[in-house]
Amino acid sequence: MNLVIFDTETTGLNEAEMIELACLYKQDEDELRDAVWQMRPSLPVLPSSTIIHGITQEKANTFEDPK
């Protein structure tokens, strides 16, 4: 069985940018694997979003620039 699951975290709900993309994947009999990509946003991380995903503006500022 093949399986892929994605999860995203963003700066907010409206006019938001993705700051994290996580992926879980499994192919046939292989063990479950994961990958995570983090991107520095150009929009501020809203406090209401930090409450949900735990990524602060200070932490997001350390992520790589996606450009």
Secondary structure as a PSIPRED ss2 file (coil, helix, strand):
# PSIPRED VFORMAT (PSIPRED V4.0)

   1 M C   1.000  0.000  0.000
   2 N C   1.000  0.000  0.000
   3 L E   0.000  0.000  1.000
   4 V E   0.000  0.000  1.000
   5 I E   0.000  0.000  1.000
   6 F E   0.000  0.000  1.000
   7 D E   0.000  0.000  1.000
   8 T E   0.000  0.000  1.000
   9 E E   0.000  0.000  1.000
  10 T E   0.000  0.000  1.000
  11 T C   1.000  0.000  0.000
  12 G C   1.000  0.000  0.000
  13 L C   1.000  0.000  0.000
  14 N C   1.000  0.000  0.000
  15 E C   1.000  0.000  0.000
  16 A C   1.000  0.000  0.000
  17 E C   1.000  0.000  0.000
  18 M E   0.000  0.000  1.000
  19 I E   0.000  0.000  1.000
  20 E E   0.000  0.000  1.000
  21 L E   0.000  0.000  1.000
  22 A E   0.000  0.000  1.000
  23 C E   0.000  0.000  1.000
  24 L E   0.000  0.000  1.000
  25 Y E   0.000  0.000  1.000
  26 K E   0.000  0.000  1.000
  27 Q C   1.000  0.000  0.000
  28 D C   1.000  0.000  0.000
  29 E C   1.000  0.000  0.000
  30 D C   1.000  0.000  0.000
  31 E C   1.000  0.000  0.000
  32 L C   1.000  0.000  0.000
  33 R E   0.000  0.000  1.000
  34 D E   0.000  0.000  1.000
  35 A E   0.000  0.000  1.000
  36 V E   0.000  0.000  1.000
  37 W E   0.000  0.000  1.000
  38 Q E   0.000  0.000  1.000
  39 M E   0.000  0.000  1.000
  40 R C   1.000  0.000  0.000
  41 P C   1.000  0.000  0.000
  42 S C   1.000  0.000  0.000
  43 L C   1.000  0.000  0.000
  44 P C   1.000  0.000  0.000
  45 V C   1.000  0.000  0.000
  46 L C   1.000  0.000  0.000
  47 P H   0.000  1.000  0.000
  48 S H   0.000  1.000  0.000
  49 S H   0.000  1.000  0.000
  50 T H   0.000  1.000  0.000
  51 I H   0.000  1.000  0.000
  52 I H   0.000  1.000  0.000
  53 H H   0.000  1.000  0.000
  54 G C   1.000  0.000  0.000
  55 I C   1.000  0.000  0.000
  56 T C   1.000  0.000  0.000
  57 Q H   0.000  1.000  0.000
  58 E H   0.000  1.000  0.000
  59 K H   0.000  1.000  0.000
  60 A H   0.000  1.000  0.000
  61 N C   1.000  0.000  0.000
  62 T C   1.000  0.000  0.000
  63 F C   1.000  0.000  0.000
  64 E E   0.000  0.000  1.000
  65 D C   1.000  0.000  0.000
  66 P C   1.000  0.000  0.000
  67 K C   1.000  0.000  0.000
